[in-house]
Amino acid sequence: MPPISFDFNLPPHEAIDYLEGKGLKLGFNYTQTMHEAHHSAFTVAKVTRLDLLSDIHDSIVKAQRDGIAFEQWKKDLTPTLKKYGWWGETTVIDPQTGEPKDIYVGSRRLRTIFDTNMRVSYSVGRHKQLMELSDSLYWRYSAVLDGRARSEHAAKNGIILHRDDPWWRTNYPPNAWNCRCKVRAYRKDEIDKKGWEVSEGLHVKNIASPDWAYDVGAGSRVGKLSKMDLDQSLSQLPKISDVKQQGRADLSEDELKKRFYDDLGIAPGAIYLDKVGDPMIVDDSLFTDKNTGLSKLTKEARHEMIDEFAKVLSNPDEIYIDIDKFGFKKNMFRYYEDNGEVYAVMAVFRYFKDKTQGATIFHVTRGLEERRKMKLVYQRSRD
């Protein structure tokens, strides 16, 4: 049986599923989402808007599925980047520190984004394929010996180790930015026939750079992000009767708002980073009717769930990116059980050109599934 070929022009289903099934995570610096965390969340350094990150993710998935090359992908994506102001010489704000940083977004940065995601997703898919071979248990490291390969990578060309050797957990390619190395699988009789020797990782120097020293194979073991099965989760959900606070009706609106902001640990109008690192303005607009300007704090017994309102921002069960006639919005959910039915507290934030602003927050008592639509980007771990 010849070694498995690996063609970047062919989109293996494993690679597509891997990239498509990721959630989203904003990170100002690459190191904010490191190593195996990349398997579960798609991130692009210096992208600080979730709507922009979602569009970039969609474009990468489409390019992978349709076999679109870099230049065409860049051409298709550029108008979107310009719309968001993330193009050419631009200034981005670190949401953690508030500090501005001047960057340049052009072909070089986009090439890194494109190649990195394509190479890692294909490597994850190939790793899964190699692990499914029942008899080709030995892997041979293959560097591209064209004078452009890193010397430490070229030095490992031809190294053979059993696929279960721990060395592969941190040295399966790619092992650095723009690394072109690959792995080929062989049977033991093929190795013996060629006169090759099998090494042990204990005696082979690690070559992966710090940014890439993680288990690529773990990507095939990360579950694809999918909607929670709320019916199956009923027994694990908090009961509404345990979280509703009847006595909250005695509090004034100012006291109710204070409880909300105190639970989040912020002042009204402050920037709050949610579970995916999305910076959003949290203020009284969440409790105000945009048409009348009147408070909605006591409408539909919102005050009874005021202690849960902060939790849907700080620790949601799911986050979706949605779009309507007004543009992008983010829907955040925290679920509850009541006599065998599922209900939720839902917060909605809208994306404007220069900010992400709270639109509303309320207790969903009907039509929940109609609101759980579009793109799922985060799900709370149940561990």
GUZA-192801 format. One record per residue: residue in three letters; z, x, y of N, C-alpha, C in turn. Coordinates in steps of 0.2 Angstrom, whole numbers, padded with zeros to 4 digits, always signed. Layout:
AlaZXYZXYZXY/...
% end
This chain:
Met+0000+0004-0006+0000+0000+0000+0000+0004+0006/Pro-0005+0004+0011-0005+0008+0017+0000+0006+0022/Pro+0002+0011+0026+0007+0009+0031+0005+0003+0035/Ile+0009-0001+0038+0008-0006+0042+0005-0004+0049/Ser-0001-0007+0051-0004-0005+0057+0000-0009+0063/Phe+0000-0007+0069+0003-0010+0074-0001-0010+0080/Asp-0004-0016+0082-0009-0016+0088-0006-0020+0093/Phe-0005-0017+0099-0002-0020+0105-0007-0026+0107/Asn-0013-0026+0105-0018-0032+0107-0017-0038+0103/Leu-0013-0038+0097-0012-0043+0093-0005-0046+0094/Pro-0004-0052+0096+0003-0055+0097+0006-0058+0091/Pro+0011-0054+0088+0014-0056+0082+0019-0062+0084/His+0020-0067+0080+0024-0072+0081+0031-0070+0083/Glu+0033-0065+0079+0040-0063+0080+0041-0060+0087/Ala+0037-0057+0090+0037-0054+0097+0037-0060+0102/Ile+0033-0065+0101+0033-0070+0105+0039-0074+0105/Asp+0041-0076+0099+0048-0079+0099+0054-0076+0102/Tyr+0054-0069+0101+0059-0065+0104+0059-0066+0111/Leu+0053-0065+0114+0053-0065+0122+0054-0072+0125/Glu+0051-0077+0121+0051-0084+0124+0058-0086+0123/Gly+0062-0084+0118+0068-0087+0116+0074-0084+0120/Lys+0073-0079+0125+0078-0076+0129+0080-0081+0135/Gly+0087-0080+0136+0089-0084+0142+0087-0079+0148/Leu+0090-0081+0154+0089-0077+0160+0095-0074+0163/Lys+0095-0068+0166+0101-0065+0169+0098-0061+0175/Leu+0101-0062+0180+0100-0058+0186+0104-0052+0186/Gly+0101-0046+0188+0104-0040+0189+0101-0036+0194/Phe+0105-0034+0199+0102-0030+0204+0100-0023+0202/Asn+0104-0020+0198+0103-0014+0194+0101-0015+0187/Tyr+0097-0010+0184+0095-0011+0177+0102-0010+0173/Thr+0106-0006+0175+0112-0005+0171+0117-0011+0170/Gln+0116-0016+0175+0120-0022+0174+0119-0026+0168/Thr+0113-0025+0165+0112-0029+0159+0109-0023+0154/Met+0114-0021+0150+0112-0015+0146+0112-0016+0139/His+0108-0012+0135+0108-0011+0128+0106-0018+0125/Glu+0111-0020+0120+0109-0026+0116+0109-0032+0120/Ala+0112-0032+0126+0112-0038+0130+0105-0040+0132/His+0101-0035+0132+0094-0037+0134+0090-0041+0129/His+0093-0041+0123+0090-0045+0117+0091-0053+0119/Ser+0096-0055+0122+0098-0062+0123+0096-0064+0130/Ala+0095-0059+0135+0093-0061+0142+0088-0057+0145/Phe+0083-0061+0148+0077-0057+0152+0080-0056+0159/Thr+0079-0050+0161+0081-0048+0167+0076-0043+0170/Val+0075-0043+0177+0071-0038+0181+0075-0035+0187/Ala+0076-0029+0187+0080-0026+0192+0078-0028+0199/Lys+0082-0029+0203+0081-0031+0210+0078-0038+0212/Val+0078-0042+0206+0076-0049+0207+0083-0052+0208/Thr+0084-0056+0213+0090-0059+0215+0090-0067+0215/Arg+0084-0069+0213+0083-0077+0213+0081-0079+0206/Leu+0085-0084+0204+0083-0087+0197+0077-0090+0197/Asp+0074-0093+0202+0068-0096+0202+0062-0091+0201/Leu+0063-0086+0205+0058-0080+0204+0058-0077+0197/Leu+0064-0076+0195+0065-0073+0188+0062-0077+0183/Ser+0063-0084+0183+0060-0088+0179+0052-0088+0179/Asp+0049-0088+0185+0042-0087+0185+0039-0081+0182/Ile+0043-0075+0183+0041-0069+0180+0041-0069+0173/His+0047-0072+0170+0047-0073+0163+0042-0077+0160/Asp+0040-0083+0163+0035-0087+0161+0028-0083+0160/Ser+0027-0079+0165+0021-0075+0166+0020-0070+0160/Ile+0026-0067+0159+0026-0062+0153+0025-0065+0147/Val+0028-0071+0145+0027-0074+0139+0020-0077+0138/Lys+0017-0079+0144+0010-0081+0143+0005-0075+0142/Ala+0007-0070+0145+0002-0064+0144+0003-0062+0137/Gln+0009-0062+0134+0010-0060+0127+0006-0065+0122/Arg+0007-0071+0124+0004-0076+0119-0003-0076+0119/Asp-0006-0075+0125-0013-0076+0126-0017-0069+0126/Gly-0013-0063+0125-0016-0057+0125-0019-0055+0132/Ile-0016-0056+0137-0018-0054+0144-0016-0047+0145/Ala-0021-0043+0148-0019-0036+0149-0016-0036+0156/Phe-0013-0030+0157-0009-0029+0163-0012-0031+0170/Glu-0019-0028+0171-0022-0029+0177-0023-0037+0179/Gln-0025-0041+0174-0025-0048+0174-0019-0051+0176/Trp-0014-0049+0172-0007-0052+0173-0005-0050+0180/Lys-0006-0044+0183-0004-0043+0190-0007-0047+0195/Lys-0014-0048+0193-0018-0052+0198-0015-0059+0198/Asp-0014-0062+0192-0011-0069+0192-0004-0070+0195/Leu+0000-0065+0194+0007-0065+0197+0008-0064+0204/Thr+0003-0060+0207+0004-0057+0214+0005-0063+0219/Pro+0001-0068+0219+0002-0074+0223+0009-0077+0223/Thr+0012-0077+0217+0019-0080+0216+0024-0075+0219/Leu+0023-0069+0218+0027-0064+0221+0027-0064+0229/Lys+0021-0065+0231+0020-0065+0239+0024-0071+0241/Lys+0023-0077+0238+0026-0083+0240+0034-0082+0241/Tyr+0037-0078+0236+0044-0077+0236+0046-0071+0241/Gly+0041-0068+0244+0043-0062+0248+0045-0056+0244/Trp+0043-0056+0238+0045-0050+0233+0039-0046+0232/Trp+0036-0043+0237+0030-0040+0237+0029-0034+0242/Gly+0026-0029+0241+0025-0023+0246+0032-0021+0248/Glu+0032-0018+0254+0039-0016+0257+0043-0022+0258/Thr+0049-0022+0255+0053-0028+0256+0061-0026+0256/Thr+0065-0030+0258+0072-0028+0258+0076-0034+0253/Val+0079-0031+0249+0083-0036+0244+0091-0034+0245/Ile+0095-0040+0244+0102-0039+0246+0105-0039+0239/Asp+0110-0034+0238+0114-0034+0232+0119-0040+0232/Pro+0119-0045+0228+0123-0051+0228+0130-0049+0227/Gln+0132-0043+0224+0138-0041+0222+0142-0038+0228/Thr+0138-0034+0232+0141-0031+0238+0139-0033+0245/Gly+0133-0037+0245+0130-0039+0251+0126-0034+0255/Glu+0125-0028+0252+0122-0022+0255+0114-0023+0254/Pro+0110-0022+0259+0103-0022+0259+0100-0016+0256/Lys+0094-0016+0252+0091-0010+0250+0084-0011+0250/Asp+0080-0006+0253+0073-0007+0254+0070-0004+0248/Ile+0065-0008+0245+0061-0007+0239+0054-0008+0240/Tyr+0050-0005+0236+0043-0007+0236+0040-0010+0230/Val+0037-0016+0230+0035-0019+0224+0027-0019+0224/Gly+0025-0015+0219+0018-0014+0219+0016-0013+0212/Ser+0010-0010+0210+0008-0009+0204+0012-0005+0199/Arg+0015+0000+0202+0020+0005+0198+0026+0001+0195/Arg+0029-0003+0200+0035-0007+0198+0033-0012+0193/Leu+0027-0016+0194+0025-0021+0190+0023-0018+0183/Arg+0020-0012+0183+0018-0009+0177+0024-0008+0172/Thr+0029-0006+0175+0036-0004+0172+0038-0011+0169/Ile+0038-0016+0173+0041-0023+0170+0036-0025+0164/Phe+0030-0025+0165+0025-0027+0160+0026-0023+0154/Asp+0025-0016+0154+0025-0012+0148+0032-0012+0145/Thr+0038-0012+0148+0044-0012+0145+0045-0019+0141/Asn+0044-0024+0144+0045-0031+0140+0040-0031+0134/Met+0034-0029+0135+0029-0029+0130+0031-0025+0124/Arg+0033-0019+0126+0034-0014+0120+0041-0016+0117/Val+0046-0018+0120+0052-0020+0117+0051-0026+0112/Ser+0047-0031+0115+0046-0037+0111+0042-0035+0105/Tyr+0037-0031+0105+0033-0029+0100+0037-0025+0095/Ser+0041-0020+0097+0045-0016+0093+0050-0020+0089/Val+0053-0025+0092+0058-0030+0089+0054-0034+0083/Gly+0048-0036+0085+0044-0040+0080+0042-0035+0074/Arg+0040-0029+0076+0038-0024+0071+0044-0022+0066/His+0050-0021+0069+0056-0020+0066+0057-0025+0060/Lys+0057-0031+0062+0058-0037+0058+0053-0037+0052/Gln+0046-0035+0054+0041-0035+0048+0043-0029+0043/Leu+0045-0023+0046+0046-0018+0042+0052-0019+0037/Met+0057-0023+0040+0063-0024+0036+0062-0029+0030/Glu+0056-0033+0031+0054-0038+0026+0050-0035+0020/Leu+0048-0029+0021+0045-0025+0015+0050-0024+0010/Ser+0048-0026+0004+0053-0025-0002+0053-0018-0005/Asp+0047-0014-0004+0047-0008-0007+0046-0002-0003/Ser+0044-0003+0003+0043+0003+0008+0049+0004+0012/Leu+0054+0007+0009+0060+0008+0012+0061+0014+0016/Tyr+0056+0018+0017+0057+0025+0021+0053+0024+0027/Trp+0056+0026+0032+0052+0026+0039+0051+0033+0042/Arg+0045+0033+0044+0043+0040+0047+0042+0039+0054/Tyr+0045+0043+0058+0044+0043+0066+0038+0046+0067/Ser+0034+0043+0072+0027+0045+0074+0027+0045+0081/Ala+0026+0051+0084+0025+0052+0091+0018+0053+0093/Val+0016+0052+0099+0009+0053+0101+0008+0060+0103/Leu+0005+0064+0100+0005+0071+0101-0002+0073+0105/Asp-0002+0071+0111-0007+0072+0116-0006+0076+0122/Gly+0000+0079+0122+0002+0083+0127+0006+0080+0132/Arg+0006+0073+0132+0010+0069+0137+0017+0067+0134/Ala+0018+0067+0128+0024+0065+0124+0030+0070+0127/Arg+0036+0067+0127+0042+0071+0129+0043+0076+0123/Ser+0045+0082+0125+0046+0087+0120+0051+0085+0114/Glu+0056+0081+0116+0061+0080+0111+0058+0074+0106/His+0054+0070+0109+0051+0065+0105+0045+0068+0100/Ala+0041+0073+0103+0036+0076+0099+0040+0080+0093/Ala+0046+0083+0095+0049+0087+0090+0051+0083+0084/Lys+0052+0076+0085+0054+0072+0079+0048+0069+0075/Asn+0042+0070+0077+0036+0068+0074+0036+0070+0067/Gly+0036+0065+0062+0036+0067+0055+0043+0066+0052/Ile+0048+0065+0055+0055+0065+0053+0055+0058+0048/Ile+0057+0059+0042+0058+0053+0038+0065+0051+0036/Leu+0067+0045+0037+0074+0043+0035+0073+0036+0031/His+0078+0035+0027+0079+0028+0024+0080+0023+0030/Arg+0077+0017+0029+0077+0012+0034+0084+0010+0036/Asp+0089+0011+0031+0096+0009+0032+0100+0015+0035/Asp+0097+0021+0037+0101+0026+0040+0103+0024+0047/Pro+0109+0025+0048+0112+0023+0055+0108+0026+0061/Trp+0104+0032+0060+0101+0035+0065+0096+0030+0069/Trp+0093+0026+0065+0088+0021+0068+0091+0016+0072/Arg+0098+0015+0072+0101+0010+0076+0101+0012+0083/Thr+0100+0018+0085+0100+0020+0092+0094+0024+0094/Asn+0089+0025+0089+0083+0030+0090+0077+0026+0087/Tyr+0077+0020+0086+0071+0017+0084+0067+0016+0091/Pro+0061+0018+0091+0057+0017+0098+0056+0010+0100/Pro+0055+0009+0107+0055+0015+0112+0062+0018+0113/Asn+0061+0024+0115+0067+0028+0116+0068+0031+0123/Ala+0064+0028+0127+0064+0030+0135+0059+0026+0138/Trp+0059+0026+0145+0054+0023+0149+0047+0025+0147/Asn+0042+0020+0145+0035+0022+0144+0035+0026+0137/Cys+0040+0026+0133+0039+0029+0126+0034+0026+0122/Arg+0029+0030+0119+0024+0027+0115+0025+0028+0108/Cys+0031+0031+0106+0032+0032+0099+0032+0026+0094/Lys+0031+0027+0088+0031+0021+0083+0034+0023+0077/Val+0035+0019+0072+0038+0020+0066+0033+0017+0060/Arg+0032+0021+0055+0028+0018+0049+0032+0018+0043/Ala+0031+0014+0039+0035+0013+0033+0031+0015+0027/Tyr+0034+0018+0022+0031+0021+0016+0036+0020+0010/Arg+0033+0019+0004+0036+0019-0002+0038+0026-0004/Lys+0043+0027-0009+0046+0033-0011+0040+0037-0014/Asp+0036+0034-0018+0031+0037-0022+0026+0040-0017/Glu+0024+0037-0012+0020+0039-0007+0022+0045-0004/Ile+0029+0046-0002+0032+0051+0001+0032+0057-0004/Asp+0033+0056-0010+0033+0061-0015+0026+0064-0016/Lys+0021+0060-0016+0014+0062-0017+0012+0066-0011/Lys+0014+0065-0005+0012+0069+0000+0016+0075+0001/Gly+0022+0076-0003+0026+0082-0002+0030+0082+0004/Trp+0032+0076+0006+0036+0075+0012+0044+0075+0010/Glu+0048+0077+0015+0055+0077+0013+0059+0072+0017/Val+0064+0069+0014+0068+0064+0017+0074+0067+0020/Ser+0075+0066+0027+0081+0069+0030+0087+0064+0030/Glu+0092+0066+0033+0098+0061+0034+0099+0061+0042/Gly+0100+0055+0044+0102+0055+0052+0107+0059+0054/Leu+0112+0060+0050+0118+0064+0052+0116+0071+0054/His+0110+0074+0051+0108+0080+0053+0102+0080+0058/Val+0100+0074+0061+0095+0074+0065+0098+0072+0072/Lys+0096+0076+0077+0098+0075+0084+0096+0068+0087/Asn+0100+0065+0090+0098+0059+0094+0094+0060+0100/Ile+0089+0056+0101+0084+0058+0106+0083+0052+0111/Ala+0086+0046+0110+0086+0041+0115+0089+0042+0121/Ser+0086+0041+0127+0089+0041+0133+0095+0036+0134/Pro+0100+0037+0138+0105+0032+0139+0103+0025+0140/Asp+0098+0024+0144+0096+0017+0145+0093+0014+0138/Trp+0091+0018+0134+0087+0015+0128+0091+0016+0121/Ala+0097+0019+0122+0101+0020+0115+0104+0014+0113/Tyr+0100+0009+0110+0103+0003+0108+0099+0001+0102/Asp+0102-0004+0098+0099-0006+0092+0093-0011+0093/Val+0087-0008+0093+0081-0013+0093+0081-0018+0088/Gly+0083-0016+0082+0083-0021+0077+0087-0027+0078/Ala+0092-0026+0082+0097-0032+0083+0093-0038+0087/Gly+0088-0036+0090+0084-0041+0093+0081-0047+0088/Ser+0080-0045+0082+0078-0050+0077+0084-0054+0074/Arg+0090-0052+0076+0096-0056+0073+0099-0060+0079/Val+0096-0060+0085+0098-0064+0090+0095-0071+0090/Gly+0099-0076+0090+0097-0082+0089+0093-0085+0095/Lys+0087-0088+0094+0083-0090+0100+0087-0096+0104/Leu+0087-0095+0110+0090-0100+0115+0087-0107+0114/Ser+0092-0111+0112+0089-0118+0111+0095-0123+0113/Lys+0092-0129+0115+0097-0134+0117+0103-0135+0112/Met+0109-0136+0115+0114-0138+0111+0113-0145+0107/Asp+0115-0145+0101+0115-0152+0098+0121-0155+0099/Leu+0121-0159+0104+0128-0162+0107+0131-0167+0101/Asp+0127-0170+0097+0130-0174+0092+0134-0170+0087/Gln+0132-0164+0085+0135-0160+0081+0141-0156+0084/Ser+0141-0156+0091+0146-0153+0095+0152-0158+0097/Leu+0152-0164+0095+0156-0169+0097+0164-0167+0096/Ser+0165-0164+0090+0172-0162+0088+0174-0156+0092/Gln+0170-0153+0095+0172-0147+0098+0173-0148+0106/Leu+0170-0154+0108+0170-0155+0115+0177-0157+0118/Pro+0179-0156+0124+0185-0158+0127+0184-0166+0128/Lys+0190-0169+0127+0190-0177+0128+0191-0178+0135/Ile+0187-0183+0137+0188-0185+0144+0195-0188+0146/Ser+0198-0191+0141+0204-0193+0142+0209-0188+0144/Asp+0208-0182+0141+0212-0176+0142+0211-0172+0149/Val+0205-0174+0152+0204-0170+0158+0204-0174+0164/Lys+0203-0181+0163+0203-0185+0169+0210-0186+0172/Gln+0211-0186+0178+0217-0186+0182+0217-0192+0186/Gln+0221-0197+0184+0221-0203+0188+0225-0202+0194/Gly+0230-0198+0195+0233-0197+0201+0230-0194+0206/Arg+0224-0192+0205+0220-0188+0210+0218-0193+0216/Ala+0218-0200+0215+0216-0205+0220+0221-0204+0225/Asp+0227-0202+0224+0232-0201+0230+0231-0195+0234/Leu+0226-0191+0233+0225-0185+0237+0220-0187+0242/Ser+0221-0184+0248+0216-0185+0253+0209-0181+0251/Glu+0204-0182+0255+0198-0178+0254+0199-0171+0255/Asp+0202-0169+0260+0203-0162+0261+0207-0159+0256/Glu+0212-0163+0253+0216-0160+0247+0212-0159+0241/Leu+0207-0164+0240+0203-0164+0234+0198-0158+0235/Lys+0195-0157+0241+0191-0151+0242+0195-0144+0241/Lys+0201-0144+0243+0205-0138+0243+0206-0136+0236/Arg+0207-0141+0231+0208-0140+0224+0202-0137+0221/Phe+0196-0140+0223+0190-0137+0221+0188-0130+0223/Tyr+0189-0128+0229+0188-0121+0231+0193-0117+0229/Asp+0199-0119+0228+0204-0114+0226+0203-0113+0218/Asp+0201-0118+0215+0199-0116+0208+0194-0111+0207/Leu+0189-0111+0211+0183-0106+0211+0185-0100+0214/Gly+0191-0100+0218+0193-0094+0221+0189-0091+0227/Ile+0186-0096+0231+0182-0095+0236+0183-0099+0242/Ala+0181-0097+0248+0181-0102+0254+0175-0106+0254/Pro+0175-0112+0258+0169-0116+0259+0164-0112+0262/Gly+0158-0113+0259+0152-0110+0262+0151-0102+0259/Ala+0155-0100+0255+0154-0093+0252+0149-0093+0247/Ile+0147-0087+0246+0142-0086+0240+0146-0085+0234/Tyr+0143-0089+0229+0146-0088+0222+0141-0086+0217/Leu+0143-0081+0213+0138-0079+0207+0140-0083+0201/Asp+0135-0086+0198+0137-0090+0192+0136-0085+0186/Lys+0136-0088+0180+0136-0085+0174+0129-0081+0173/Val+0124-0082+0176+0118-0078+0175+0117-0074+0181/Gly+0122-0073+0186+0122-0069+0192+0118-0072+0197/Asp+0117-0079+0197+0113-0082+0203+0117-0083+0209/Pro+0116-0080+0215+0120-0081+0221+0118-0088+0224/Met+0123-0092+0225+0122-0099+0227+0128-0100+0232/Ile+0126-0104+0238+0130-0106+0243+0134-0112+0240/Val+0141-0112+0240+0145-0118+0238+0149-0120+0244/Asp+0147-0126+0246+0150-0129+0252+0151-0137+0251/Asp+0152-0140+0256+0154-0148+0256+0147-0152+0254/Ser+0141-0148+0255+0135-0152+0253+0135-0155+0246/Leu+0139-0152+0242+0140-0155+0235+0143-0162+0235/Phe+0147-0163+0240+0151-0169+0240+0148-0174+0246/Thr+0142-0172+0249+0140-0176+0255+0133-0179+0253/Asp+0133-0186+0255+0126-0189+0254+0121-0187+0259/Lys+0116-0184+0257+0111-0180+0262+0108-0185+0266/Asn+0108-0192+0265+0104-0197+0269+0109-0200+0274/Thr+0115-0201+0272+0120-0204+0277+0125-0199+0280/Gly+0126-0193+0277+0131-0188+0279+0138-0190+0277/Leu+0139-0196+0274+0145-0198+0272+0148-0194+0265/Ser+0154-0194+0265+0157-0191+0259+0156-0195+0252/Lys+0155-0191+0247+0154-0195+0240+0160-0193+0236/Leu+0165-0190+0238+0171-0188+0234+0174-0193+0230/Thr+0174-0199+0233+0178-0204+0229+0173-0209+0226/Lys+0166-0208+0227+0161-0212+0224+0161-0211+0216/Glu+0161-0217+0213+0160-0217+0206+0166-0212+0203/Ala+0172-0213+0206+0178-0210+0203+0177-0202+0202/Arg+0173-0199+0207+0172-0192+0206+0179-0188+0207/His+0184-0191+0211+0190-0188+0212+0194-0187+0205/Glu+0193-0191+0200+0196-0191+0194+0194-0185+0190/Met+0188-0182+0192+0186-0176+0188+0186-0170+0192/Ile+0189-0170+0198+0189-0164+0203+0191-0158+0200/Asp+0196-0158+0195+0198-0152+0192+0193-0149+0187/Glu+0188-0153+0185+0183-0151+0181+0176-0148+0185/Phe+0176-0150+0191+0170-0149+0195+0169-0141+0196/Ala+0175-0137+0197+0174-0130+0197+0172-0127+0191/Lys+0174-0130+0185+0172-0127+0179+0165-0127+0177/Val+0161-0133+0180+0154-0133+0178+0150-0127+0182/Leu+0153-0125+0187+0150-0119+0191+0153-0112+0188/Ser+0159-0112+0186+0161-0106+0183+0160-0105+0176/Asn+0160-0110+0172+0160-0109+0165+0156-0115+0162/Pro+0149-0116+0164+0145-0121+0161+0144-0121+0154/Asp+0142-0126+0151+0140-0126+0144+0132-0124+0144/Glu+0128-0127+0148+0121-0125+0149+0119-0125+0156/Ile+0114-0121+0157+0110-0121+0164+0103-0122+0162/Tyr+0100-0126+0166+0092-0127+0166+0089-0126+0172/Ile+0083-0123+0172+0079-0123+0178+0074-0129+0178/Asp+0074-0133+0183+0070-0139+0183+0065-0139+0190/Ile+0060-0143+0190+0056-0143+0196+0054-0151+0197/Asp+0054-0153+0203+0052-0159+0205+0048-0159+0211/Lys+0047-0164+0215+0042-0164+0220+0045-0160+0226/Phe+0051-0159+0226+0054-0155+0232+0055-0148+0230/Gly+0053-0146+0224+0053-0139+0222+0058-0137+0216/Phe+0060-0131+0216+0064-0129+0210+0071-0131+0211/Lys+0075-0132+0206+0082-0134+0206+0085-0132+0200/Lys+0092-0131+0200+0096-0128+0194+0100-0134+0193/Asn+0100-0136+0186+0105-0141+0184+0110-0138+0179/Met+0116-0138+0181+0122-0135+0177+0126-0141+0174/Phe+0128-0140+0167+0131-0145+0164+0137-0143+0160/Arg+0142-0147+0160+0148-0146+0156+0150-0153+0152/Tyr+0150-0152+0146+0150-0158+0142+0157-0160+0139/Tyr+0158-0167+0138+0164-0170+0136+0163-0176+0131/Glu+0168-0177+0127+0168-0182+0122+0172-0188+0124/Asp+0169-0194+0123+0173-0200+0124+0171-0206+0119/Asn+0176-0207+0114+0175-0212+0109+0168-0211+0106/Gly+0166-0205+0104+0160-0204+0100+0154-0203+0104/Glu+0155-0203+0111+0149-0202+0115+0150-0196+0119/Val+0144-0193+0121+0144-0187+0125+0143-0189+0133/Tyr+0147-0186+0137+0146-0187+0144+0146-0180+0147/Ala+0145-0179+0154+0145-0173+0157+0147-0173+0164/Val+0149-0167+0166+0149-0166+0174+0143-0162+0175/Met+0139-0164+0180+0133-0160+0182+0133-0158+0189/Ala+0131-0152+0190+0130-0149+0197+0123-0147+0198/Val+0120-0149+0204+0113-0148+0205+0113-0143+0211/Phe+0109-0138+0211+0108-0133+0216+0100-0132+0217/Arg+0098-0132+0224+0091-0132+0225+0089-0125+0228/Tyr+0083-0123+0227+0081-0116+0229+0077-0117+0235/Phe+0079-0114+0241+0075-0114+0247+0072-0107+0248/Lys+0069-0106+0253+0065-0100+0254+0071-0094+0255/Asp+0076-0096+0259+0081-0090+0260+0088-0091+0257/Lys+0089-0096+0253+0095-0098+0250+0095-0102+0244/Thr+0100-0103+0240+0101-0108+0235+0107-0112+0237/Gln+0106-0118+0238+0111-0123+0241+0113-0128+0236/Gly+0119-0130+0236+0122-0135+0232+0119-0142+0235/Ala+0117-0146+0230+0114-0153+0232+0119-0158+0230/Thr+0122-0158+0224+0126-0164+0222+0130-0161+0216/Ile+0136-0165+0215+0140-0164+0209+0143-0171+0207/Phe+0142-0173+0200+0144-0179+0199+0146-0180+0191/His+0149-0185+0189+0150-0187+0182+0144-0191+0179/Val+0141-0188+0174+0135-0191+0171+0138-0196+0165/Thr+0137-0202+0166+0139-0207+0161+0133-0211+0157/Arg+0127-0209+0160+0121-0212+0156+0115-0208+0158/Gly+0110-0208+0154+0104-0205+0155+0105-0197+0154/Leu+0110-0195+0150+0111-0188+0150+0105-0184+0147/Glu+0102-0186+0142+0096-0183+0139+0090-0182+0144/Glu+0089-0187+0148+0084-0187+0153+0085-0181+0158/Arg+0091-0179+0159+0093-0174+0164+0092-0167+0160/Arg+0093-0167+0154+0093-0160+0150+0086-0159+0148/Lys+0082-0157+0153+0075-0155+0152+0073-0149+0156/Met+0066-0147+0155+0063-0141+0158+0066-0135+0154/Lys+0067-0130+0158+0069-0123+0155+0076-0122+0154/Leu+0078-0121+0148+0085-0119+0147+0086-0111+0148/Val+0090-0109+0152+0091-0102+0154+0098-0099+0152/Tyr+0103-0103+0150+0109-0101+0148+0113-0106+0144/Gln+0117-0103+0139+0121-0108+0135+0127-0104+0134/Arg+0133-0107+0135+0139-0104+0134+0141-0103+0126/Ser+0143-0097+0125+0145-0095+0118+0150-0099+0116/Arg+0150-0101+0109+0155-0105+0106+0160-0101+0102/Asp+0159-0094+0102+0163-0090+0098+0171-0090+0101/
% end
